[in-house]
Amino acid sequence: MSERAHPPDDIAPEEFFTRWIVNAVNTDEHRRSRLGDTRAVIEFELTGEQGGHFTVHIADGQVAGEVGPSERADLRVCVDITTWRALNRGDLSAPEALLRRRLKMAGSFLLGLKLHLILG
């Protein structure tokens, strides 16, 4: 298994959710295989400068991303930009961010537990 690719530290959230993660997952057979038969809509709310709402759709072994909130998210993740960048760099794990209350989730707890496995 190859090491997980990390996005550039200064990547804009819109670029990350609409292009980077989509390309990283859809072109990596190992990542795609981890998706399995997962079908989910995940909304990310990033707070702070450059923040906003971003939605990731997972279905048929593929990932698609878009700007904006989702009317029907299976999981909602709220995190500030600084924490989001630390998570992307691998400086902070999602469980640690949850325990420190730097990341909040609402919706499918099981999907939240699998999030780093299917997207990371």
N, C-alpha and C positions, 0 to 999 in steps of 0.2 A: 504494500500500500504506500502510495506517495504521500509526502507531507502536504497538509492542507495549504492551499494557496491563500495568501492574505491580500486584501485590496490595498491600494496605496493609502497611506495614512491620511492624506488630505482629500480623499475622494468625497465628492458631494453626495449626500444621501440619495438624491434623485438618480444620479448616475449609478450608484450602488444597486438600488432596488430595481431599476428598469433595465440595466444592461449588465453590470458586473456579475451579480449573483446569478442572473439568468444564464449568462455565458459559462460561468464557473461550474454550475451544476449540469446544464444541458450538454456540455461537451466533455464531461468527465464520467466515464462509464461506472466507476466505483461509486461516485456520488449518486448517479442515477439509479444504480441498483439498490442503494439504501432507501430510496423513496418507496420502493416496492409498490403496493397498491394504495398508498396514501392519497387521499383526496381531501384537500383542506384549503381554506382561505385564512390567511394570517394577516392581520392589520398591525402595522408598527406605527406607533406615535412617538416621534422623536421631539424632545423639547429642547429649546435653546436656539441659538443662531443657526440658520440653515435647516431647522427642524421642520416638521410637518407630518402628514399622514401618508403612509405608503402601504400598498397591499400586494401580497405575494400569493399567487394561486399555484397549488400543487395538484397535478392530475396527470394520469397516463404516463408516469415516469418523467414528466417535464415540469419546469418551473417557469412562470411568467410573472412579471411585476408591473405595477402601475402606480402613478401618483394619485393620492386621494384616499379617503376612508372607504371602508366596505360597509354596505348595509347588512351583510350576512357573514361576519367573520366567525370562524370556529374558535379562533384564539386572537386576543388583543394583547399586544406587548407595548408597554410604555417605558421609555428609557430616555435619559438625557444624552445629548450629543457626546459629551466627554466619556461617559460610560460606554456608549455604543462604539466609539473609536477604540477604547481599551479592549472591548470584546472582540472587535475585528482584528486587532493586532495579536490577540492571544495573551494579553497581559492580565486579563481577568476572565474567569470562567462564568458561565451563566448561573450555575448554582451559587457561586460566591456572590455574584451581583444580587441574586434574589435574597440571600441571607442578610446582606448588607442593606437591603431595601433600596438598592439603586436601580432595580429592574422590577417592574410589576407586570403580572399577567392576569388576564380574566378570560374565562371560557374553558376550553378543554385542557384540563391539567395534564392528561396523558399526552396530548399533542405538545404541550409545553415541555414536558420531560424529553420528548423525542426531537425537539426542534434542533438542537445542536447536532444530532445524528443525521438528520435529513438535509439540513442546509449547510452545516459546518464541514 
